[in-house]
Amino acid sequence: QVQLVESGGGLVQAGGSLRLSCAVSGRSFGTYAMGWFRQAPGKEREFVASVNWSGGTTNYAVSVKGRFTISRDNTKNTVYLQMNSLKPEDTAVYYCAAKINAARSGTYMYQTSYDYWGQGTQVTVSS
């Protein structure tokens, strides 16, 4: 069983920064593709960013490209989401997700591609 635990959420003013972390259990973290998704109140959960095994290939939603950076440290079984220039519309619960048996260079945008999910961490951006 793979477990994911997010941390780093909180309240920040518009224009500020936060870094989310997602600690992942499991012996094969280095072969998991990882993703971040978010769900705002009253909206469906949406893709934010994804990263392949090594961290060398990333993919971003248009709404966050240039402001957010996904990265991973395979020695710590952790994936990160650095969020800069935050906007009120970034307010949401942020979830990390893991896909096992991923392709080496694969990044995945669709929720149904992922096998395991964290419980989420709240990010609130005030105007």
N, C-alpha and C positions, 0 to 999 in steps of 0.2 A: 504494500500500500504506500502510495506517495502522498505526503502531506505538504501543504504550502501555507505559509504564514506571512501575511503582509504586515508592514509597519511603516511609519514615517508620515502618515497623514496628519492633517491638522487644519487650523485656520490661518490664512495668510491674506495679506492685502493684494489687490490687483497690482501686477508688475513684479511681485515677489517670486520666490523660488521655494521648491520643496524637492526632497529626494525620497522616493519610495523604495523600500527594499522588500524582497520576497525570498524568504529562506525555504529551501526545498529539501525534504528528506529523500532518501533513496540513494542507492549505490551508483546509479547510472546517470546522474544529473548531466554529465558531460555529453550525453547523447540525446538529451531532451531539447526540442525546440520550445521556446518560452514566449509568452505573450502577455500583454497588458490590455485590459478592457475596462470600460467604465459605464456606469449607469446613473444618469441624472434623474431627479424626481419626475415621475410621470412619463419617462421615456424608456425606450428599449436599451438594453445593453449594447454598446458599440465597441468596435475595434479601436485601439489606440496605437499599439506598436508591437512588433514581434522581432525575435532574434533567433538565429540558427545556433547549432551546436557550439561553434567556436566563438561566436560573437562577431564574426567577420561580415555577416550579412544581416542587414536590418531592413525593416519596412515600417512605414508610418502612415497614419491617417493624415489626410490633407490638412485637417484642422489643427494638427499639432506639429506638423513638419517644420523644422527650423527652430522650434521652441523646446521640444522634448527630446531626450536622448535615452535610448534603452541600451543597457550594457549588462554584462554578466561576469562573474568571477567563479570559474569552475573549481577553484581550490577551496572556495567557501560555500559552494552549493547555493549561490545567491544571484538573483537577477535584480537589477536596479532600473528605476525610471527617474531620471533627472528632469524636473519640470521648471522651466524658466519663463519669464514674462507671462505669468499666469493671468488669466482673465476670469471674470465671474462665470462665464459659460463653461469653464473647466470644472466647476463645482459638480461633484459626483462621488459615488462610491467606486473606488478603483479596485479591480480584481486582477490577480495574476493567474496564469494558467500554464499547464505543462502538457506537451504532447510527447508521448513515448513513441519509440519506433519511427522517429522523424528522419527524413532524408538529410544527408549531411549538410547540404546548403539550403535546406528548406526553411522558409518563414511562412507563417499561416495567418490569414486574416479572418477566417471564419470560426465562430465559436464551436461549431460542431466538430472541428478538427481536433479539439483539445480533449484530453482524457481526465485531467484533474484540475481542480479549482481551489483557490483560497477563499477565505470568508469575507475578504474585502476590507478596505480602509477608507475612511471618509476624508475627502478633501473639500474644503470650503474656501472659496475665494471671495472676499468682500470688495465691494466697489468703493 
